[in-house]
Amino acid sequence: MSRRMSNIPLLSVAVLLFGVIVFSIMQRPPEAVRADMAGVAANTPIEKGADMSGKVVKSDQEWKSILTADQYRITRERGTEPAFTGEYNKHKAGGVYKCVCCGEELFDSKTKYDSGSGWPSFWAPASENDISEVADNSYGMTRIEITCSKCGAHLGHVFDDGPQPTGLRYCVNSASLKFDDREEPQGGENE
């Protein structure tokens, strides 16, 4: 009988500890728990370009007044346009692709290629400092979201299945971009 009694305090401590752990997990937002389980903190910058100095800040009303409904949904609410429907998916002109929200230069047409994904794809940004990469654990997947470093606009995602020299595919929503032509063709696409 005394042996059974000596295990009760140990069992009580174990049950109490288990309760504390479960309670602390339940107090955290589900996104944070899923992100921790995936090994990445949700919405945490994880690559170069995350420094937001010089950031463009506007209210939702200001963004709505300068963007179309589709541009607002995609860039400010992290939406996605349907595959193969975007204005720049098969676009082949020489020039630069800028953020539709703030005009920051994001991609050069020399790095654009046809990935077959249905969205404009680039193997490199114009500058690593113009794109921020953020862990995205939405829809039960772990992906890397790309945003404009200057204004935070959602652009799309980056994947590691692109062509050389980087091996990356920056998969971008056309609605998050505006295109500026070059006066003289310089290079071209790999399409």
C-alpha positions in Angstrom: 0.0 0.0 0.0 2.8 2.4 0.8 4.3 1.7 -2.6 1.1 2.8 -4.3 0.9 6.0 -2.2 4.5 7.0 -3.2 3.6 7.0 -6.9 0.6 9.3 -6.4 2.6 12.5 -6.1 4.7 11.6 -9.2 1.5 10.8 -11.2 -0.1 14.1 -10.0 2.9 16.1 -11.2 2.8 14.3 -14.6 -0.9 15.0 -15.0 -0.4 18.6 -14.0 2.5 19.1 -16.4 0.5 17.5 -19.2 -2.4 19.9 -18.5 -0.1 23.0 -18.5 1.3 22.0 -21.9 -2.1 21.3 -23.4 -3.5 24.6 -22.0 -0.5 26.6 -23.4 -0.9 25.1 -26.8 -4.6 25.8 -26.9 -4.0 29.5 -26.1 -1.9 30.0 -29.2 -3.5 30.8 -32.6 -3.9 27.7 -34.8 -1.6 29.3 -37.5 1.2 29.7 -35.0 0.9 26.1 -33.9 0.8 24.7 -37.5 3.8 26.9 -38.4 5.8 25.7 -35.4 4.9 22.1 -36.4 6.2 22.9 -39.9 9.4 24.4 -38.4 8.7 27.9 -39.6 7.0 30.8 -37.8 3.9 32.0 -39.7 4.4 35.3 -41.5 8.0 35.6 -40.4 10.4 37.0 -43.0 13.0 34.3 -43.8 15.1 35.7 -46.6 16.8 38.9 -47.8 14.7 41.9 -48.5 12.6 41.7 -45.3 13.9 45.1 -44.2 10.9 47.4 -44.7 12.7 50.8 -44.5 11.1 53.3 -46.8 7.9 51.2 -46.8 4.8 52.7 -48.4 1.9 52.7 -45.9 -1.7 53.4 -46.9 -5.1 52.7 -45.4 -7.4 50.1 -46.9 -9.5 52.9 -48.3 -6.5 54.5 -49.9 -5.5 51.2 -51.6 -9.1 50.6 -52.7 -9.2 54.0 -54.3 -6.1 53.4 -56.5 -6.4 49.7 -57.3 -9.0 47.7 -59.2 -11.1 45.3 -57.1 -9.1 42.4 -58.5 -5.7 44.1 -57.8 -6.9 44.9 -54.2 -8.0 41.3 -53.6 -4.8 39.8 -54.8 -2.2 42.3 -53.4 -3.8 43.4 -50.2 -5.9 40.3 -49.3 -3.3 37.7 -50.5 -5.6 36.4 -53.3 -4.7 34.5 -56.4 -5.9 34.9 -59.9 -7.0 31.8 -61.8 -4.2 30.1 -63.8 -3.8 31.0 -67.5 -6.0 34.1 -67.1 -3.5 36.8 -66.2 -2.5 39.6 -68.6 1.2 38.8 -68.4 1.2 35.0 -68.4 2.2 34.9 -72.1 3.6 38.4 -72.3 6.9 38.6 -74.3 7.9 42.3 -74.6 11.2 43.6 -73.2 10.9 45.7 -70.2 10.4 45.7 -66.4 7.6 44.5 -64.3 6.8 46.8 -61.4 4.6 46.5 -58.3 1.1 47.7 -59.2 0.7 49.2 -55.8 3.9 51.3 -55.4 5.8 51.2 -58.7 8.8 49.4 -57.2 10.8 47.5 -60.0 10.4 43.8 -59.2 11.4 41.7 -62.2 13.2 42.2 -65.6 11.7 40.5 -68.7 15.2 38.9 -69.3 14.4 36.6 -66.3 10.9 35.7 -67.4 10.2 32.2 -68.8 7.2 30.0 -69.6 6.9 27.6 -66.7 3.6 26.1 -67.9 2.1 26.9 -64.5 -0.4 29.5 -65.8 1.2 32.5 -64.0 4.0 34.8 -65.1 7.3 33.1 -63.9 10.7 34.6 -63.4 14.0 32.9 -62.3 15.2 35.9 -60.4 13.9 39.3 -59.1 15.4 42.5 -60.4 17.0 43.0 -56.9 16.9 40.7 -53.9 16.1 43.7 -51.8 12.9 44.5 -53.6 11.2 41.1 -52.8 10.5 39.8 -49.3 10.0 36.1 -48.6 7.6 35.1 -45.9 6.6 31.6 -44.7 3.0 30.8 -45.9 1.3 27.9 -44.2 -2.2 28.5 -45.6 -4.3 25.8 -47.2 -2.4 23.0 -45.4 0.8 23.6 -47.4 4.1 25.1 -46.5 5.2 27.6 -49.2 7.2 30.8 -49.5 5.1 33.8 -50.2 6.7 36.7 -52.0 5.8 40.3 -51.3 6.9 43.7 -52.4 9.5 44.9 -49.8 8.4 48.5 -50.3 4.6 48.2 -49.8 4.0 44.7 -48.6 1.8 43.7 -51.7 1.3 40.0 -52.1 2.8 39.0 -55.4 2.7 35.2 -55.4 5.1 32.4 -54.3 8.6 31.2 -55.0 9.4 27.5 -55.6 12.7 25.6 -56.0 11.7 24.0 -59.4 12.9 26.8 -61.7 15.6 26.9 -64.4 19.3 27.6 -63.9 21.1 29.7 -63.0 19.0 30.1 -59.8 16.8 27.0 -59.8 14.0 29.2 -58.6 10.5 29.9 -60.0 9.0 33.2 -58.8 5.3 32.5 -59.7 3.6 35.9 -59.8 0.0 37.1 -60.2 -0.4 39.4 -63.2 -2.7 41.6 -61.2 0.1 42.5 -58.8 2.3 43.8 -61.7 2.4 46.7 -64.1 4.7 46.5 -67.1 7.0 49.2 -68.5 8.3 48.7 -72.0 11.9 49.2 -73.0 12.5 51.5 -76.0 15.0 49.0 -77.4 14.6 45.2 -77.1 17.3 43.9 -74.7 17.6 40.2 -74.4 14.3 38.4 -74.2 12.4 35.6 -72.7 13.3 32.0 -72.6 9.9 31.1 -74.1 
